[in-house]
Structure formats: C-alpha cells, structure tokens
Amino acid sequence: MSELGPLTGEPLALDLVNTRTALGDLLSTPDELQEWLRLQSDRLPQVGELTEGDLEAVRRVREHTARALDRVRHGAEPAAADLAALNQAQRAAPAITELTWSGTTVRATRRRADGSAGERLAAWLAEAAAELLADPAVTNVRECEADDCVMLFLPAHPRRRWCSAARCGNRVRVARHYRRHKPSA
C-alpha cells in the first residue's frame, strides 16, 4: 500500500474505487487486497486465503463500479456492460439470509452461498456498488479538489472539498499559506 494507505470510511463501493490512486493501484497483489480487507473488516466478512484470480475478480468489480459511478454521478446512463458485469458478480455467489433459532428468538444471519473466496468477495463488493449506484445520493459523490488527487467521496457537509482533511486538505492549506507568505523576489 502507499505511504498514506487507502482512504477508508466512505461507502464501501467508494472505498473500493479509491484503491486506484494518482500514485498507482493499491490492490496490485493478493497481500495488498488482504490488507485492504483487514481495514474493512467491520464491513466485510472473512474470506480466507486469496489468489491472483480472486484479486482479478475484485479488480474487475472495481473497474465496472468506477465506470458506472462516473456516469451515474453525472446524471448519465451507465454502460449496460458495466451493470451486467456487476449483476453477474452478484449472481456468482448470491447472498442469502439464513434463519436460526437461538432458543428464544429467530435470528437472521446473512452469509454467502457457494463460490470461491474471490467470487464471494466480488459478489459482496458488487452488491455494495449496486446499493451506491441505486442511492439518490450518488449524484452528490465528488472528486477531491486537490490538484494531484483522484479520490472520490460522499460529502456529509456541502462545503467539503477534499477527500480527507488530514491528507489533501492540509496539503492544500499549507501550499496556500506558503504562496501567501513566500518572500517576493
């Protein structure tokens, strides 16, 4: 992963898309994918050991999500191929809700059905993409205003301009301060 590491805390589909940074791909090896999954452990189930093929399945979901998101957030129709690919990823390992009796109440536990670790992970991420793409708030997704940043975020406040105040916000403010206080030549 990069020095800064991945941006997390946005909707899961945005966190996935944000693993493609201006500096490169944060998911270039199965180990990097495992590290990203560790950072997302409160939102994603454990999937076990991942292979290069699993990594490719996740990266395909990321690419289809990024293309569809770019169009939808600007009010345009996404490519049918991108939606079909996300639907197919979900079908490869469909989510089911399994019911169990706890002795006093029925519990609903969500789990993944058959499929490899990569298929299950890709299905989960495609489902997160589907939820974001169908959310009316998707048109509020913005790109960071820092010159060298390509990160996307869903602002909780309408005045938010950067993917992260600690990353780009501080760099932009420091650069602005330097320009204002730079001695004239």
Buried (B, 14 or more C-beta within 10 A) or exposed (E): BEEEEBBBEBBBBBBBBBBBBEEEEBBEEBEBBBBBBEBBEEEBEEBEEBEEEBBEBBBBBBBBBBBBBBBBBEEEEBEEEBBEBBEBBBEBBEEEEEEEEEEEEEEEEEEBEEBBBBBBBBBBBBBBBBEBBEBEEBEEBBEBEBEEBBBBBBBEEEEBBBBBEEBBBEBBEEEEEEEEEEEEE
